[in-house]
């Protein structure tokens, strides 16, 4: 209990996504889950999870795995991803073997399953977090270390599942409060400042005076911010930057 309290206290006070993720991976490893994938989208529709460039993705899976799982879009055919989209809570990967045994996997799902077997992603649990809107969804895939069977993992979950689930729920909620952007979509300090003033209702002329720049330079910063965030309007840029916690960030 003391270890759990100490970790929850760490999560509540953590101010860095990198620090949080490193410690969370270490914490899950103590329970036998040595490879994690966290994913979150705010742009889900009935037919898509949105642009992968807009996903929040945290993982310590090897790059060769992520190049296929995410880069080639295999996640869209992963049975546990589909499960997470339709459920909330924790799901044992035992259901994958049940699907294989009953012949209820599609061809694409079977290819994803076989790829996972090849990459030693063979046993684990998936946690699907409660959604805050119809368009958002977050989930955590916990892969057990090689050598652990699904029977072993289910036994671990029977003993520690409530604590593991709680830690992941709190980590998820904390992640949503921390700045995150894809590597090619991070705003510069000037772009962020210009968007912050727009968010405060200032005009281009006001912003130029406040930042000590010409209106043309302010417009340039706003244009580059729109390009970095892959949006068409400044209003959309303000909204997306706010979603990613890239605005009004305290420099620690």
C-alpha positions in Angstrom: 0.0 0.0 0.0 2.8 2.4 0.8 4.4 1.7 -2.6 1.1 2.5 -4.3 0.6 5.7 -2.3 4.2 6.8 -3.1 3.6 6.2 -6.8 0.3 8.0 -6.9 1.9 10.9 -5.1 4.6 11.0 -7.8 2.0 11.0 -10.5 0.1 13.9 -8.9 3.2 16.0 -8.7 4.9 15.1 -12.0 5.4 18.0 -14.4 7.2 16.2 -17.3 5.7 13.7 -19.7 9.1 12.1 -20.2 9.6 11.7 -16.4 6.1 10.3 -16.0 6.5 7.7 -18.8 9.9 6.5 -17.7 8.7 5.9 -14.1 5.4 4.3 -15.3 7.3 1.9 -17.5 9.5 1.0 -14.5 6.5 0.6 -12.3 4.6 -1.7 -14.7 7.8 -3.8 -15.2 7.7 -4.7 -11.5 4.4 -6.5 -12.3 5.8 -8.3 -15.3 4.6 -5.9 -18.0 7.9 -4.8 -19.7 6.5 -3.2 -22.9 3.7 -0.6 -23.0 1.8 1.3 -25.6 -0.3 4.3 -24.5 -2.6 5.9 -27.2 -5.0 8.7 -27.1 -7.0 10.5 -29.8 -9.4 13.5 -29.7 -10.4 13.1 -33.3 -12.2 9.8 -33.5 -15.1 9.3 -35.9 -17.3 6.3 -36.7 -14.9 5.2 -39.4 -11.5 6.5 -38.2 -9.4 7.2 -35.2 -8.2 10.4 -36.9 -4.8 11.3 -38.3 -2.1 9.3 -36.6 0.0 12.4 -36.5 -2.5 13.8 -34.0 -2.4 10.8 -31.7 -0.7 10.9 -28.3 1.5 7.9 -28.5 3.9 6.8 -25.7 5.7 3.5 -25.9 8.8 1.6 -25.1 8.1 -1.1 -27.8 11.1 -1.4 -30.2 11.0 0.8 -33.3 10.7 -2.2 -35.6 7.4 -3.1 -33.9 6.0 0.4 -34.0 7.0 0.8 -37.7 4.5 -1.9 -38.5 1.9 -1.5 -35.8 1.6 2.3 -36.2 3.5 3.2 -39.4 1.8 0.6 -41.5 -1.6 1.1 -39.9 -1.8 -2.4 -38.5 -3.3 -1.0 -35.3 -6.6 -0.6 -37.1 -6.9 -4.4 -37.4 -5.7 -5.2 -33.9 -8.5 -7.1 -32.1 -7.6 -5.5 -28.7 -7.7 -2.0 -30.2 -11.2 -2.8 -31.5 -12.1 -4.1 -28.1 -10.9 -0.9 -26.4 -13.0 1.2 -28.8 -16.1 -0.7 -27.7 -15.5 -1.2 -24.0 -14.2 0.5 -20.9 -12.1 -1.3 -18.2 -9.5 -4.0 -18.4 -9.5 -6.9 -20.9 -7.4 -10.0 -20.8 -5.7 -11.0 -24.1 -7.1 -14.5 -23.5 -9.9 -13.4 -25.7 -7.4 -13.4 -28.7 -6.8 -17.1 -28.3 -10.5 -17.7 -27.9 -11.0 -15.9 -31.3 -8.3 -18.0 -32.9 -9.8 -21.3 -31.5 -13.3 -20.4 -32.7 -12.2 -19.1 -36.1 -13.8 -15.7 -35.5 -10.7 -13.5 -36.5 -10.8 -11.8 -39.9 -7.8 -12.3 -42.2 -6.4 -8.9 -41.2 -6.8 -9.6 -37.5 -5.1 -12.9 -38.0 -2.1 -11.3 -39.7 -1.8 -8.8 -36.8 -2.0 -11.7 -34.3 0.7 -13.6 -36.1 2.9 -10.5 -36.3 2.5 -10.1 -32.5 3.5 -13.7 -31.9 6.6 -13.2 -34.0 7.5 -10.1 -32.0 7.0 -11.9 -28.6 3.8 -9.8 -28.0 2.0 -12.9 -26.8 0.4 -12.2 -23.4 -1.0 -9.2 -21.6 -3.9 -6.9 -20.8 -5.5 -3.9 -22.4 -7.0 -1.1 -20.4 -9.6 1.1 -22.1 -10.1 4.4 -20.3 -13.4 6.2 -19.8 -14.0 8.6 -22.6 -14.5 12.3 -22.0 -16.3 12.9 -25.3 -17.7 10.9 -28.2 -14.7 11.7 -30.2 -12.0 10.9 -27.7 -10.5 7.6 -26.7 -7.5 6.4 -24.7 -6.1 3.0 -24.0 -3.0 1.3 -22.6 -1.6 -2.0 -23.9 0.4 -3.9 -21.3 2.6 -6.6 -22.8 4.0 -9.3 -20.5 7.7 -10.0 -20.6 8.8 -13.0 -22.7 8.3 -16.3 -20.9 5.1 -15.4 -19.2 2.0 -17.1 -20.5 -1.5 -15.7 -20.5 -2.3 -18.0 -17.5 0.6 -16.4 -15.6 -0.6 -12.9 -16.6 -4.2 -13.6 -15.5 -2.9 -14.9 -12.2 -0.9 -11.6 -11.7 -4.0 -9.6 -12.6 -6.1 -11.6 -10.1 -3.7 -10.5 -7.3 -2.7 -7.0 -8.4 -5.1 -6.0 -11.1 -7.0 -3.4 -9.1 -3.7 -1.6 -8.2 -2.4 -1.8 -11.8 -5.7 -0.5 -13.1 -5.7 2.3 -10.7 -2.2 3.4 -11.5 -2.9 3.4 -15.2 -6.1 5.3 -14.8 -4.3 8.1 -12.8 -1.3 8.1 -15.2 -3.8 8.5 -18.1 -5.5 11.5 -16.4 -2.1 13.1 -15.6 -0.9 12.6 -19.2 -3.9 14.6 -20.4 -2.7 17.6 -18.4 0.9 17.6 -19.7 2.2 19.3 -22.9 2.5 16.9 -25.8 3.0 17.3 -29.5 4.3 15.1 -32.4 8.0 15.9 -33.1 7.2 17.8 -36.3 4.3 19.7 -34.7 5.8 21.4 -31.7 5.3 25.2 -31.6 8.2 27.6 -31.2 8.1 30.0 -28.3 7.1 32.9 -30.6 4.3 30.9 -32.3 3.0 29.8 -28.9 3.0 33.4 -27.6 1.2 34.7 -30.7 -1.5 32.0 -30.3 -1.9 32.7 -26.6 -2.6 36.4 -27.4 -5.1 35.3 -30.0 -6.7 33.1 -27.4 -7.0 36.1 -25.2 -8.9 37.9 -27.9 -6.2 40.3 -29.1 -6.1 41.6 -32.6 -3.0 41.3 -34.9 -2.3 45.0 -34.2 -2.6 44.4 -30.4 -0.3 41.4 -30.6 2.3 43.3 -32.6 2.5 46.0 -30.0 2.6 43.5 -27.1 5.3 41.3 -28.7 7.3 44.3 -30.1 6.9 43.0 -33.6 5.4 44.2 -36.9 1.9 43.0 -37.8 3.5 41.2 -40.8 5.8 39.3 -38.5 2.9 38.3 -36.2 1.0 37.0 -39.2 4.1 35.0 -40.1 4.2 33.4 -36.7 0.5 32.6 -36.9 0.9 31.1 -40.4 3.8 28.9 -39.2 1.8 27.8 -36.2 -1.1 26.8 -38.5 1.3 24.8 -40.7 2.9 23.1 -37.7 -0.4 22.0 -36.4 -1.8 21.1 -39.9 -4.9 23.3 -39.6 -6.4 25.9 -41.9 -7.5 28.7 -39.5 -5.9 30.4 -36.6 -9.0 29.5 -34.5 -8.4 25.8 -35.2 -4.7 26.3 -34.3 -5.7 27.8 -30.9 -8.1 24.9 -30.3 -5.5 22.2 -31.2 -2.7 23.8 -29.3 -5.0 24.0 -26.3 -5.9 20.3 -26.6 -2.2 19.5 -26.7 -1.4 21.7 -23.7 1.0 23.7 -25.8 -0.4 27.1 -24.7 -0.1 29.0 -21.5 2.7 26.5 -20.5 4.7 27.4 -17.4 8.5 27.3 -18.1 9.9 25.2 -15.3 
